[in-house]
Amino acid sequence: MFGSSLKNLFSDSITEEVPVMLKKDKECVVEPSDGIPRVISNCQYAVGDNLSVAYKPNQPALERYELVNSSRSY
């Protein structure tokens, strides 16, 4: 099991676009294609905003994220 965890830690990052699925207080939740929900603290985005996220498979943290387009109209 340790070898598998170590392999995931040093594997390449995956980048994909995902919508913000939930927002409560200042935390947003996104769920990339690996099915693991990830939390963004101090989140300035709204539910439905599309983000580009980078993460390692089977790791709970996002490496980076940025807004692609907003669901809000100004």
mmCIF file of the N, C-alpha and C atoms, coordinates in Angstrom:
data_MODEL
# 
_entry.id   MODEL 
# 
loop_
_atom_site.group_PDB 
_atom_site.id 
_atom_site.type_symbol 
_atom_site.label_atom_id 
_atom_site.label_alt_id 
_atom_site.label_comp_id 
_atom_site.label_asym_id 
_atom_site.label_entity_id 
_atom_site.label_seq_id 
_atom_site.pdbx_PDB_ins_code 
_atom_site.Cartn_x 
_atom_site.Cartn_y 
_atom_site.Cartn_z 
_atom_site.occupancy 
_atom_site.B_iso_or_equiv 
_atom_site.pdbx_formal_charge 
_atom_site.auth_seq_id 
_atom_site.auth_comp_id 
_atom_site.auth_asym_id 
_atom_site.auth_atom_id 
_atom_site.pdbx_PDB_model_num 
ATOM 1   N N  . MET A 1 1  ? 0.823   -1.187 0.000   1.00 0.00 ? 1  MET A N  1 
ATOM 2   C CA . MET A 1 1  ? 0.000   0.000  0.000   1.00 0.00 ? 1  MET A CA 1 
ATOM 3   C C  . MET A 1 1  ? 0.867   1.251  0.000   1.00 0.00 ? 1  MET A C  1 
ATOM 4   N N  . PHE A 1 2  ? 1.973   1.248  0.715   1.00 0.00 ? 2  PHE A N  1 
ATOM 5   C CA . PHE A 1 2  ? 2.854   2.408  0.760   1.00 0.00 ? 2  PHE A CA 1 
ATOM 6   C C  . PHE A 1 2  ? 3.420   2.707  -0.621  1.00 0.00 ? 2  PHE A C  1 
ATOM 7   N N  . GLY A 1 3  ? 3.777   1.689  -1.364  1.00 0.00 ? 3  GLY A N  1 
ATOM 8   C CA . GLY A 1 3  ? 4.320   1.891  -2.710  1.00 0.00 ? 3  GLY A CA 1 
ATOM 9   C C  . GLY A 1 3  ? 3.320   2.558  -3.626  1.00 0.00 ? 3  GLY A C  1 
ATOM 10  N N  . SER A 1 4  ? 2.066   2.186  -3.519  1.00 0.00 ? 4  SER A N  1 
ATOM 11  C CA . SER A 1 4  ? 1.015   2.795  -4.328  1.00 0.00 ? 4  SER A CA 1 
ATOM 12  C C  . SER A 1 4  ? 0.850   4.266  -3.981  1.00 0.00 ? 4  SER A C  1 
ATOM 13  N N  . SER A 1 5  ? 0.865   4.607  -2.694  1.00 0.00 ? 5  SER A N  1 
ATOM 14  C CA . SER A 1 5  ? 0.742   5.996  -2.262  1.00 0.00 ? 5  SER A CA 1 
ATOM 15  C C  . SER A 1 5  ? 1.929   6.821  -2.741  1.00 0.00 ? 5  SER A C  1 
ATOM 16  N N  . LEU A 1 6  ? 3.108   6.252  -2.657  1.00 0.00 ? 6  LEU A N  1 
ATOM 17  C CA . LEU A 1 6  ? 4.307   6.943  -3.105  1.00 0.00 ? 6  LEU A CA 1 
ATOM 18  C C  . LEU A 1 6  ? 4.265   7.174  -4.611  1.00 0.00 ? 6  LEU A C  1 
ATOM 19  N N  . LYS A 1 7  ? 3.792   6.193  -5.351  1.00 0.00 ? 7  LYS A N  1 
ATOM 20  C CA . LYS A 1 7  ? 3.668   6.323  -6.802  1.00 0.00 ? 7  LYS A CA 1 
ATOM 21  C C  . LYS A 1 7  ? 2.715   7.462  -7.159  1.00 0.00 ? 7  LYS A C  1 
ATOM 22  N N  . ASN A 1 8  ? 1.567   7.552  -6.472  1.00 0.00 ? 8  ASN A N  1 
ATOM 23  C CA . ASN A 1 8  ? 0.608   8.625  -6.731  1.00 0.00 ? 8  ASN A CA 1 
ATOM 24  C C  . ASN A 1 8  ? 1.186   9.988  -6.398  1.00 0.00 ? 8  ASN A C  1 
ATOM 25  N N  . LEU A 1 9  ? 1.992   10.065 -5.342  1.00 0.00 ? 9  LEU A N  1 
ATOM 26  C CA . LEU A 1 9  ? 2.583   11.330 -4.928  1.00 0.00 ? 9  LEU A CA 1 
ATOM 27  C C  . LEU A 1 9  ? 3.506   11.887 -6.006  1.00 0.00 ? 9  LEU A C  1 
ATOM 28  N N  . PHE A 1 10 ? 4.231   11.024 -6.697  1.00 0.00 ? 10 PHE A N  1 
ATOM 29  C CA . PHE A 1 10 ? 5.186   11.473 -7.703  1.00 0.00 ? 10 PHE A CA 1 
ATOM 30  C C  . PHE A 1 10 ? 4.653   11.348 -9.129  1.00 0.00 ? 10 PHE A C  1 
ATOM 31  N N  . SER A 1 11 ? 3.382   11.031 -9.284  1.00 0.00 ? 11 SER A N  1 
ATOM 32  C CA . SER A 1 11 ? 2.800   10.924 -10.619 1.00 0.00 ? 11 SER A CA 1 
ATOM 33  C C  . SER A 1 11 ? 2.550   12.319 -11.197 1.00 0.00 ? 11 SER A C  1 
ATOM 34  N N  . ASP A 1 12 ? 2.315   12.362 -12.505 1.00 0.00 ? 12 ASP A N  1 
ATOM 35  C CA . ASP A 1 12 ? 2.042   13.629 -13.159 1.00 0.00 ? 12 ASP A CA 1 
ATOM 36  C C  . ASP A 1 12 ? 0.705   14.192 -12.708 1.00 0.00 ? 12 ASP A C  1 
ATOM 37  N N  . SER A 1 13 ? 0.620   15.510 -12.732 1.00 0.00 ? 13 SER A N  1 
ATOM 38  C CA . SER A 1 13 ? -0.631  16.181 -12.386 1.00 0.00 ? 13 SER A CA 1 
ATOM 39  C C  . SER A 1 13 ? -1.615  16.070 -13.533 1.00 0.00 ? 13 SER A C  1 
ATOM 40  N N  . ILE A 1 14 ? -2.881  16.105 -13.191 1.00 0.00 ? 14 ILE A N  1 
ATOM 41  C CA . ILE A 1 14 ? -3.964  16.135 -14.169 1.00 0.00 ? 14 ILE A CA 1 
ATOM 42  C C  . ILE A 1 14 ? -4.571  17.526 -14.109 1.00 0.00 ? 14 ILE A C  1 
ATOM 43  N N  . THR A 1 15 ? -4.828  18.122 -15.260 1.00 0.00 ? 15 THR A N  1 
ATOM 44  C CA . THR A 1 15 ? -5.496  19.419 -15.322 1.00 0.00 ? 15 THR A CA 1 
ATOM 45  C C  . THR A 1 15 ? -6.782  19.242 -16.104 1.00 0.00 ? 15 THR A C  1 
ATOM 46  N N  . GLU A 1 16 ? -7.870  19.749 -15.556 1.00 0.00 ? 16 GLU A N  1 
ATOM 47  C CA . GLU A 1 16 ? -9.153  19.674 -16.252 1.00 0.00 ? 16 GLU A CA 1 
ATOM 48  C C  . GLU A 1 16 ? -10.054 20.806 -15.789 1.00 0.00 ? 16 GLU A C  1 
ATOM 49  N N  . GLU A 1 17 ? -11.119 21.035 -16.541 1.00 0.00 ? 17 GLU A N  1 
ATOM 50  C CA . GLU A 1 17 ? -12.106 22.044 -16.180 1.00 0.00 ? 17 GLU A CA 1 
ATOM 51  C C  . GLU A 1 17 ? -13.261 21.385 -15.454 1.00 0.00 ? 17 GLU A C  1 
ATOM 52  N N  . VAL A 1 18 ? -13.641 21.992 -14.326 1.00 0.00 ? 18 VAL A N  1 
ATOM 53  C CA . VAL A 1 18 ? -14.749 21.483 -13.517 1.00 0.00 ? 18 VAL A CA 1 
ATOM 54  C C  . VAL A 1 18 ? -15.569 22.650 -12.984 1.00 0.00 ? 18 VAL A C  1 
ATOM 55  N N  . PRO A 1 19 ? -16.871 22.435 -12.774 1.00 0.00 ? 19 PRO A N  1 
ATOM 56  C CA . PRO A 1 19 ? -17.684 23.490 -12.172 1.00 0.00 ? 19 PRO A CA 1 
ATOM 57  C C  . PRO A 1 19 ? -17.605 23.444 -10.648 1.00 0.00 ? 19 PRO A C  1 
ATOM 58  N N  . VAL A 1 20 ? -17.834 24.590 -10.025 1.00 0.00 ? 20 VAL A N  1 
ATOM 59  C CA . VAL A 1 20 ? -18.009 24.629 -8.580  1.00 0.00 ? 20 VAL A CA 1 
ATOM 60  C C  . VAL A 1 20 ? -19.365 23.996 -8.302  1.00 0.00 ? 20 VAL A C  1 
ATOM 61  N N  . MET A 1 21 ? -19.376 22.929 -7.507  1.00 0.00 ? 21 MET A N  1 
ATOM 62  C CA . MET A 1 21 ? -20.612 22.185 -7.260  1.00 0.00 ? 21 MET A CA 1 
ATOM 63  C C  . MET A 1 21 ? -21.367 22.686 -6.029  1.00 0.00 ? 21 MET A C  1 
ATOM 64  N N  . LEU A 1 22 ? -20.630 23.036 -4.995  1.00 0.00 ? 22 LEU A N  1 
ATOM 65  C CA . LEU A 1 22 ? -21.229 23.488 -3.743  1.00 0.00 ? 22 LEU A CA 1 
ATOM 66  C C  . LEU A 1 22 ? -20.431 24.653 -3.196  1.00 0.00 ? 22 LEU A C  1 
ATOM 67  N N  . LYS A 1 23 ? -21.118 25.517 -2.451  1.00 0.00 ? 23 LYS A N  1 
ATOM 68  C CA . LYS A 1 23 ? -20.422 26.585 -1.733  1.00 0.00 ? 23 LYS A CA 1 
ATOM 69  C C  . LYS A 1 23 ? -21.128 26.793 -0.414  1.00 0.00 ? 23 LYS A C  1 
ATOM 70  N N  . LYS A 1 24 ? -20.346 26.767 0.667   1.00 0.00 ? 24 LYS A N  1 
ATOM 71  C CA . LYS A 1 24 ? -20.872 27.031 1.988   1.00 0.00 ? 24 LYS A CA 1 
ATOM 72  C C  . LYS A 1 24 ? -19.877 27.922 2.710   1.00 0.00 ? 24 LYS A C  1 
ATOM 73  N N  . ASP A 1 25 ? -20.387 29.025 3.221   1.00 0.00 ? 25 ASP A N  1 
ATOM 74  C CA . ASP A 1 25 ? -19.536 30.025 3.845   1.00 0.00 ? 25 ASP A CA 1 
ATOM 75  C C  . ASP A 1 25 ? -18.477 30.437 2.826   1.00 0.00 ? 25 ASP A C  1 
ATOM 76  N N  . LYS A 1 26 ? -17.214 30.214 3.121   1.00 0.00 ? 26 LYS A N  1 
ATOM 77  C CA . LYS A 1 26 ? -16.148 30.604 2.186   1.00 0.00 ? 26 LYS A CA 1 
ATOM 78  C C  . LYS A 1 26 ? -15.420 29.391 1.620   1.00 0.00 ? 26 LYS A C  1 
ATOM 79  N N  . GLU A 1 27 ? -16.101 28.244 1.574   1.00 0.00 ? 27 GLU A N  1 
ATOM 80  C CA . GLU A 1 27 ? -15.501 27.038 1.005   1.00 0.00 ? 27 GLU A CA 1 
ATOM 81  C C  . GLU A 1 27 ? -16.315 26.565 -0.193  1.00 0.00 ? 27 GLU A C  1 
ATOM 82  N N  . CYS A 1 28 ? -15.603 26.256 -1.274  1.00 0.00 ? 28 CYS A N  1 
ATOM 83  C CA . CYS A 1 28 ? -16.223 25.708 -2.474  1.00 0.00 ? 28 CYS A CA 1 
ATOM 84  C C  . CYS A 1 28 ? -15.780 24.257 -2.625  1.00 0.00 ? 28 CYS A C  1 
ATOM 85  N N  . VAL A 1 29 ? -16.629 23.466 -3.263  1.00 0.00 ? 29 VAL A N  1 
ATOM 86  C CA . VAL A 1 29 ? -16.302 22.067 -3.527  1.00 0.00 ? 29 VAL A CA 1 
ATOM 87  C C  . VAL A 1 29 ? -16.361 21.832 -5.031  1.00 0.00 ? 29 VAL A C  1 
ATOM 88  N N  . VAL A 1 30 ? -15.307 21.226 -5.557  1.00 0.00 ? 30 VAL A N  1 
ATOM 89  C CA . VAL A 1 30 ? -15.261 20.783 -6.952  1.00 0.00 ? 30 VAL A CA 1 
ATOM 90  C C  . VAL A 1 30 ? -15.010 19.281 -6.944  1.00 0.00 ? 30 VAL A C  1 
ATOM 91  N N  . GLU A 1 31 ? -15.460 18.607 -8.009  1.00 0.00 ? 31 GLU A N  1 
ATOM 92  C CA . GLU A 1 31 ? -15.227 17.158 -8.094  1.00 0.00 ? 31 GLU A CA 1 
ATOM 93  C C  . GLU A 1 31 ? -14.709 16.808 -9.482  1.00 0.00 ? 31 GLU A C  1 
ATOM 94  N N  . PRO A 1 32 ? -13.377 16.655 -9.606  1.00 0.00 ? 32 PRO A N  1 
ATOM 95  C CA . PRO A 1 32 ? -12.793 16.256 -10.886 1.00 0.00 ? 32 PRO A CA 1 
ATOM 96  C C  . PRO A 1 32 ? -13.202 14.839 -11.280 1.00 0.00 ? 32 PRO A C  1 
ATOM 97  N N  . SER A 1 33 ? -12.738 14.398 -12.422 1.00 0.00 ? 33 SER A N  1 
ATOM 98  C CA . SER A 1 33 ? -13.154 13.115 -12.989 1.00 0.00 ? 33 SER A CA 1 
ATOM 99  C C  . SER A 1 33 ? -12.703 11.902 -12.178 1.00 0.00 ? 33 SER A C  1 
ATOM 100 N N  . ASP A 1 34 ? -11.757 12.069 -11.238 1.00 0.00 ? 34 ASP A N  1 
ATOM 101 C CA . ASP A 1 34 ? -11.370 10.917 -10.413 1.00 0.00 ? 34 ASP A CA 1 
ATOM 102 C C  . ASP A 1 34 ? -12.381 10.656 -9.299  1.00 0.00 ? 34 ASP A C  1 
ATOM 103 N N  . GLY A 1 35 ? -13.407 11.523 -9.189  1.00 0.00 ? 35 GLY A N  1 
ATOM 104 C CA . GLY A 1 35 ? -14.483 11.305 -8.233  1.00 0.00 ? 35 GLY A CA 1 
ATOM 105 C C  . GLY A 1 35 ? -14.177 11.706 -6.802  1.00 0.00 ? 35 GLY A C  1 
ATOM 106 N N  . ILE A 1 36 ? -13.036 12.335 -6.558  1.00 0.00 ? 36 ILE A N  1 
ATOM 107 C CA . ILE A 1 36 ? -12.677 12.767 -5.206  1.00 0.00 ? 36 ILE A CA 1 
ATOM 108 C C  . ILE A 1 36 ? -13.007 14.252 -5.062  1.00 0.00 ? 36 ILE A C  1 
ATOM 109 N N  . PRO A 1 37 ? -13.983 14.593 -4.211  1.00 0.00 ? 37 PRO A N  1 
ATOM 110 C CA . PRO A 1 37 ? -14.304 16.013 -4.009  1.00 0.00 ? 37 PRO A CA 1 
ATOM 111 C C  . PRO A 1 37 ? -13.126 16.735 -3.368  1.00 0.00 ? 37 PRO A C  1 
ATOM 112 N N  . ARG A 1 38 ? -12.901 17.952 -3.813  1.00 0.00 ? 38 ARG A N  1 
ATOM 113 C CA . ARG A 1 38 ? -11.811 18.758 -3.262  1.00 0.00 ? 38 ARG A CA 1 
ATOM 114 C C  . ARG A 1 38 ? -12.366 20.115 -2.839  1.00 0.00 ? 38 ARG A C  1 
ATOM 115 N N  . VAL A 1 39 ? -11.850 20.621 -1.719  1.00 0.00 ? 39 VAL A N  1 
ATOM 116 C CA . VAL A 1 39 ? -12.347 21.861 -1.127  1.00 0.00 ? 39 VAL A CA 1 
ATOM 117 C C  . VAL A 1 39 ? -11.375 23.001 -1.420  1.00 0.00 ? 39 VAL A C  1 
ATOM 118 N N  . ILE A 1 40 ? -11.935 24.142 -1.785  1.00 0.00 ? 40 ILE A N  1 
ATOM 119 C CA . ILE A 1 40 ? -11.156 25.369 -1.961  1.00 0.00 ? 40 ILE A CA 1 
ATOM 120 C C  . ILE A 1 40 ? -11.546 26.290 -0.818  1.00 0.00 ? 40 ILE A C  1 
ATOM 121 N N  . SER A 1 41 ? -10.599 26.609 0.058   1.00 0.00 ? 41 SER A N  1 
ATOM 122 C CA . SER A 1 41 ? -10.849 27.512 1.184   1.00 0.00 ? 41 SER A CA 1 
ATOM 123 C C  . SER A 1 41 ? -10.795 28.962 0.720   1.00 0.00 ? 41 SER A C  1 
ATOM 124 N N  . ASN A 1 42 ? -11.449 29.838 1.448   1.00 0.00 ? 42 ASN A N  1 
ATOM 125 C CA . ASN A 1 42 ? -11.500 31.267 1.109   1.00 0.00 ? 42 ASN A CA 1 
ATOM 126 C C  . ASN A 1 42 ? -11.886 31.456 -0.348  1.00 0.00 ? 42 ASN A C  1 
ATOM 127 N N  . CYS A 1 43 ? -12.896 30.735 -0.767  1.00 0.00 ? 43 CYS A N  1 
ATOM 128 C CA . CYS A 1 43 ? -13.303 30.685 -2.167  1.00 0.00 ? 43 CYS A CA 1 
ATOM 129 C C  . CYS A 1 43 ? -14.070 31.941 -2.572  1.00 0.00 ? 43 CYS A C  1 
ATOM 130 N N  . GLN A 1 44 ? -13.672 32.522 -3.679  1.00 0.00 ? 44 GLN A N  1 
ATOM 131 C CA . GLN A 1 44 ? -14.335 33.715 -4.199  1.00 0.00 ? 44 GLN A CA 1 
ATOM 132 C C  . GLN A 1 44 ? -15.261 33.398 -5.373  1.00 0.00 ? 44 GLN A C  1 
ATOM 133 N N  . TYR A 1 45 ? -15.436 32.119 -5.673  1.00 0.00 ? 45 TYR A N  1 
ATOM 134 C CA . TYR A 1 45 ? -16.222 31.711 -6.830  1.00 0.00 ? 45 TYR A CA 1 
ATOM 135 C C  . TYR A 1 45 ? -17.653 31.388 -6.422  1.00 0.00 ? 45 TYR A C  1 
ATOM 136 N N  . ALA A 1 46 ? -18.525 31.252 -7.421  1.00 0.00 ? 46 ALA A N  1 
ATOM 137 C CA . ALA A 1 46 ? -19.934 30.928 -7.196  1.00 0.00 ? 46 ALA A CA 1 
ATOM 138 C C  . ALA A 1 46 ? -20.228 29.532 -7.731  1.00 0.00 ? 46 ALA A C  1 
ATOM 139 N N  . VAL A 1 47 ? -21.297 28.921 -7.232  1.00 0.00 ? 47 VAL A N  1 
ATOM 140 C CA . VAL A 1 47 ? -21.741 27.637 -7.763  1.00 0.00 ? 47 VAL A CA 1 
ATOM 141 C C  . VAL A 1 47 ? -21.993 27.806 -9.261  1.00 0.00 ? 47 VAL A C  1 
ATOM 142 N N  . GLY A 1 48 ? -21.454 26.891 -10.052 1.00 0.00 ? 48 GLY A N  1 
ATOM 143 C CA . GLY A 1 48 ? -21.599 26.945 -11.502 1.00 0.00 ? 48 GLY A CA 1 
ATOM 144 C C  . GLY A 1 48 ? -20.421 27.568 -12.220 1.00 0.00 ? 48 GLY A C  1 
ATOM 145 N N  . ASP A 1 49 ? -19.562 28.312 -11.513 1.00 0.00 ? 49 ASP A N  1 
ATOM 146 C CA . ASP A 1 49 ? -18.357 28.851 -12.150 1.00 0.00 ? 49 ASP A CA 1 
ATOM 147 C C  . ASP A 1 49 ? -17.486 27.681 -12.606 1.00 0.00 ? 49 ASP A C  1 
ATOM 148 N N  . ASN A 1 50 ? -16.875 27.807 -13.773 1.00 0.00 ? 50 ASN A N  1 
ATOM 149 C CA . ASN A 1 50 ? -15.971 26.769 -14.279 1.00 0.00 ? 50 ASN A CA 1 
ATOM 150 C C  . ASN A 1 50 ? -14.539 27.137 -13.934 1.00 0.00 ? 50 ASN A C  1 
ATOM 151 N N  . LEU A 1 51 ? -13.844 26.168 -13.338 1.00 0.00 ? 51 LEU A N  1 
ATOM 152 C CA . LEU A 1 51 ? -12.455 26.369 -12.939 1.00 0.00 ? 51 LEU A CA 1 
ATOM 153 C C  . LEU A 1 51 ? -11.559 25.374 -13.664 1.00 0.00 ? 51 LEU A C  1 
ATOM 154 N N  . SER A 1 52 ? -10.348 25.802 -13.933 1.00 0.00 ? 52 SER A N  1 
ATOM 155 C CA . SER A 1 52 ? -9.301  24.889 -14.383 1.00 0.00 ? 52 SER A CA 1 
ATOM 156 C C  . SER A 1 52 ? -8.573  24.466 -13.113 1.00 0.00 ? 52 SER A C  1 
ATOM 157 N N  . VAL A 1 53 ? -8.549  23.156 -12.845 1.00 0.00 ? 53 VAL A N  1 
ATOM 158 C CA . VAL A 1 53 ? -7.912  22.645 -11.635 1.00 0.00 ? 53 VAL A CA 1 
ATOM 159 C C  . VAL A 1 53 ? -6.806  21.665 -11.996 1.00 0.00 ? 53 VAL A C  1 
ATOM 160 N N  . ALA A 1 54 ? -5.770  21.647 -11.179 1.00 0.00 ? 54 ALA A N  1 
ATOM 161 C CA . ALA A 1 54 ? -4.674  20.685 -11.341 1.00 0.00 ? 54 ALA A CA 1 
ATOM 162 C C  . ALA A 1 54 ? -4.542  19.920 -10.039 1.00 0.00 ? 54 ALA A C  1 
ATOM 163 N N  . TYR A 1 55 ? -4.410  18.604 -10.153 1.00 0.00 ? 55 TYR A N  1 
ATOM 164 C CA . TYR A 1 55 ? -4.332  17.746 -8.976  1.00 0.00 ? 55 TYR A CA 1 
ATOM 165 C C  . TYR A 1 55 ? -3.589  16.471 -9.327  1.00 0.00 ? 55 TYR A C  1 
ATOM 166 N N  . LYS A 1 56 ? -3.172  15.778 -8.293  1.00 0.00 ? 56 LYS A N  1 
ATOM 167 C CA . LYS A 1 56 ? -2.581  14.445 -8.467  1.00 0.00 ? 56 LYS A CA 1 
ATOM 168 C C  . LYS A 1 56 ? -3.678  13.423 -8.195  1.00 0.00 ? 56 LYS A C  1 
ATOM 169 N N  . PRO A 1 57 ? -3.724  12.352 -8.987  1.00 0.00 ? 57 PRO A N  1 
ATOM 170 C CA . PRO A 1 57 ? -4.750  11.332 -8.783  1.00 0.00 ? 57 PRO A CA 1 
ATOM 171 C C  . PRO A 1 57 ? -4.731  10.779 -7.358  1.00 0.00 ? 57 PRO A C  1 
ATOM 172 N N  . ASN A 1 58 ? -5.915  10.607 -6.798  1.00 0.00 ? 58 ASN A N  1 
ATOM 173 C CA . ASN A 1 58 ? -6.099  10.023 -5.468  1.00 0.00 ? 58 ASN A CA 1 
ATOM 174 C C  . ASN A 1 58 ? -5.484  10.829 -4.328  1.00 0.00 ? 58 ASN A C  1 
ATOM 175 N N  . GLN A 1 59 ? -5.159  12.089 -4.570  1.00 0.00 ? 59 GLN A N  1 
ATOM 176 C CA . GLN A 1 59 ? -4.672  12.977 -3.515  1.00 0.00 ? 59 GLN A CA 1 
ATOM 177 C C  . GLN A 1 59 ? -5.763  14.001 -3.225  1.00 0.00 ? 59 GLN A C  1 
ATOM 178 N N  . PRO A 1 60 ? -5.995  14.350 -1.973  1.00 0.00 ? 60 PRO A N  1 
ATOM 179 C CA . PRO A 1 60 ? -7.137  15.197 -1.626  1.00 0.00 ? 60 PRO A CA 1 
ATOM 180 C C  . PRO A 1 60 ? -6.971  16.688 -1.935  1.00 0.00 ? 60 PRO A C  1 
ATOM 181 N N  . ALA A 1 61 ? -5.766  17.144 -2.169  1.00 0.00 ? 61 ALA A N  1 
ATOM 182 C CA . ALA A 1 61 ? -5.542  18.582 -2.362  1.00 0.00 ? 61 ALA A CA 1 
ATOM 183 C C  . ALA A 1 61 ? -5.448  18.959 -3.841  1.00 0.00 ? 61 ALA A C  1 
ATOM 184 N N  . LEU A 1 62 ? -5.836  20.189 -4.128  1.00 0.00 ? 62 LEU A N  1 
ATOM 185 C CA . LEU A 1 62 ? -5.602  20.753 -5.461  1.00 0.00 ? 62 LEU A CA 1 
ATOM 186 C C  . LEU A 1 62 ? -4.225  21.398 -5.476  1.00 0.00 ? 62 LEU A C  1 
ATOM 187 N N  . GLU A 1 63 ? -3.515  21.268 -6.579  1.00 0.00 ? 63 GLU A N  1 
ATOM 188 C CA . GLU A 1 63 ? -2.220  21.932 -6.703  1.00 0.00 ? 63 GLU A CA 1 
ATOM 189 C C  . GLU A 1 63 ? -2.415  23.392 -7.088  1.00 0.00 ? 63 GLU A C  1 
ATOM 190 N N  . ARG A 1 64 ? -3.395  23.629 -7.974  1.00 0.00 ? 64 ARG A N  1 
ATOM 191 C CA . ARG A 1 64 ? -3.712  25.003 -8.373  1.00 0.00 ? 64 ARG A CA 1 
ATOM 192 C C  . ARG A 1 64 ? -5.105  25.021 -8.985  1.00 0.00 ? 64 ARG A C  1 
ATOM 193 N N  . TYR A 1 65 ? -5.657  26.205 -9.063  1.00 0.00 ? 65 TYR A N  1 
ATOM 194 C CA . TYR A 1 65 ? -6.974  26.391 -9.665  1.00 0.00 ? 65 TYR A CA 1 
ATOM 195 C C  . TYR A 1 65 ? -7.096  27.837 -10.127 1.00 0.00 ? 65 TYR A C  1 
ATOM 196 N N  . GLU A 1 66 ? -7.905  28.030 -11.170 1.00 0.00 ? 66 GLU A N  1 
ATOM 197 C CA . GLU A 1 66 ? -8.164  29.386 -11.654 1.00 0.00 ? 66 GLU A CA 1 
ATOM 198 C C  . GLU A 1 66 ? -9.496  29.400 -12.384 1.00 0.00 ? 66 GLU A C  1 
ATOM 199 N N  . LEU A 1 67 ? -10.116 30.569 -12.393 1.00 0.00 ? 67 LEU A N  1 
ATOM 200 C CA . LEU A 1 67 ? -11.412 30.744 -13.036 1.00 0.00 ? 67 LEU A CA 1 
ATOM 201 C C  . LEU A 1 67 ? -11.254 30.686 -14.553 1.00 0.00 ? 67 LEU A C  1 
ATOM 202 N N  . VAL A 1 68 ? -12.100 29.889 -15.202 1.00 0.00 ? 68 VAL A N  1 
ATOM 203 C CA . VAL A 1 68 ? -12.137 29.828 -16.666 1.00 0.00 ? 68 VAL A CA 1 
ATOM 204 C C  . VAL A 1 68 ? -13.261 30.739 -17.154 1.00 0.00 ? 68 VAL A C  1 
ATOM 205 N N  . ASN A 1 69 ? -14.463 30.535 -16.610 1.00 0.00 ? 69 ASN A N  1 
ATOM 206 C CA . ASN A 1 69 ? -15.564 31.446 -16.889 1.00 0.00 ? 69 ASN A CA 1 
ATOM 207 C C  . ASN A 1 69 ? -16.553 31.416 -15.742 1.00 0.00 ? 69 ASN A C  1 
ATOM 208 N N  . SER A 1 70 ? -17.229 32.531 -15.561 1.00 0.00 ? 70 SER A N  1 
ATOM 209 C CA . SER A 1 70 ? -18.140 32.690 -14.429 1.00 0.00 ? 70 SER A CA 1 
ATOM 210 C C  . SER A 1 70 ? -19.578 32.427 -14.848 1.00 0.00 ? 70 SER A C  1 
ATOM 211 N N  . SER A 1 71 ? -20.348 31.894 -13.937 1.00 0.00 ? 71 SER A N  1 
ATOM 212 C CA . SER A 1 71 ? -21.770 31.686 -14.173 1.00 0.00 ? 71 SER A CA 1 
ATOM 213 C C  . SER A 1 71 ? -22.571 32.938 -13.857 1.00 0.00 ? 71 SER A C  1 
ATOM 214 N N  . ARG A 1 72 ? -21.918 33.907 -13.250 1.00 0.00 ? 72 ARG A N  1 
ATOM 215 C CA . ARG A 1 72 ? -22.593 35.155 -12.881 1.00 0.00 ? 72 ARG A CA 1 
ATOM 216 C C  . ARG A 1 72 ? -22.598 36.118 -14.050 1.00 0.00 ? 72 ARG A C  1 
ATOM 217 N N  . SER A 1 73 ? -23.681 36.852 -14.181 1.00 0.00 ? 73 SER A N  1 
ATOM 218 C CA . SER A 1 73 ? -23.717 37.915 -15.210 1.00 0.00 ? 73 SER A CA 1 
ATOM 219 C C  . SER A 1 73 ? -23.654 39.250 -14.484 1.00 0.00 ? 73 SER A C  1 
ATOM 220 N N  . TYR A 1 74 ? -22.856 40.129 -15.033 1.00 0.00 ? 74 TYR A N  1 
ATOM 221 C CA . TYR A 1 74 ? -22.640 41.428 -14.361 1.00 0.00 ? 74 TYR A CA 1 
ATOM 222 C C  . TYR A 1 74 ? -23.364 42.518 -15.084 1.00 0.00 ? 74 TYR A C  1 
# 
